[in-house]
């Protein structure tokens, strides 16, 4: 019988779908399987269909009522994008159901401990993504901090992020109690690592995002065929930034290329090919075949690196720290752009081989951490 390991992250129940959330889980599942293969153990990762309390009742196909941006311009563009949002949501649901091993049960705070009987899952990996960020979940989310009875002492954290958190004085006591649920904690960024090391007695270290545990070739099974004829700049915006749009358009015009845009700015359809309806596999294809990527997405930037697509990562609220730390780890800090005027004359000149040489030792230590963390879970399983 395989040993099932449930993965807990921001996936099925969300305000808006997120390619990075889907792909980091897909990559984590592959990495867990590789740990099992190396150890001669049959490990079966399971995507836990879990809905945090703050997301219960929200409809990913109609996100207007819970958008961050409440100005009329953003609301209008979201309304115009609703047909694409629905198509995109269906494709994500298909990905979670058919490209990942999704749990049979659907879980909330009201029934989570039933997962042991329903799905046979009693070991958990929490991560990746900003699951440790209290700003996103009105506090320290129980499922993501392994705070259900069946999870305590039977969970590890791999590459969760605190984002750019804002803690009150009373938060730290709750945080310490939540962290005590884990047997090992690998953080995606250095920001909170000293605190975690000081306030826990479990192995803790910085690790790379799951999507960087794999090589570009590992994603070949889920990359769709080329989605766009001719050369194009891919503009992938997680939040509207006029400077990004202007830069992408200027770069495309200078080279005689098109602009393909993944965003909720549906009004741009008159001059760009809008692709918010792209599924996960199509997104990978669009990044892979682009001549240049302009983005403010953490995982957009990572897949720019993976497919060696030249990119600039623009600033974005709650994303600057994680983007900056990741690019520094790759030796590509110059690819983070604060102001358009700081862009290089030749934005296509990227030393990909040097970035990979920088990444390899971090990847290796991260794989070792994951293997050791899973080993701690299996020790409990066999006890």
NORFEN-V891701 format. One record per run of one state. SS is the DSSP state (helix for helix, strand for strand, loop for the rest). FROM is the first residue (numbers start at 1). TO is the last residue. If there is no record, write none. Layout:
SS|FROM|TO + SS|FROM|TO
This chain:
loop|1|2 + strand|3|8 + loop|9|18 + helix|19|39 + loop|40|42 + strand|43|50 + loop|51|52 + helix|53|55 + loop|56|63 + helix|64|66 + loop|67|71 + helix|72|98 + loop|99|101 + strand|102|107 + loop|108|111 + helix|112|119 + loop|120|122 + strand|123|126 + loop|127|128 + strand|129|129 + loop|130|133 + helix|134|137 + loop|138|154 + strand|155|160 + loop|161|170 + helix|171|179 + loop|180|181 + strand|182|187 + loop|188|192 + helix|193|199 + loop|200|202 + strand|203|206 + loop|207|209 + helix|210|212 + loop|213|215 + helix|216|222 + loop|223|231 + strand|232|236 + loop|237|241 + helix|242|255 + loop|256|257 + strand|258|262 + loop|263|265 + helix|266|270 + loop|271|272 + strand|273|274 + loop|275|279 + helix|280|289 + loop|290|291 + strand|292|295 + loop|296|297 + helix|298|306 + loop|307|310 + strand|311|314 + loop|315|319 + helix|320|329 + loop|330|332 + helix|333|335 + strand|336|337 + loop|338|339 + helix|340|342 + loop|343|351 + helix|352|382 + loop|383|383
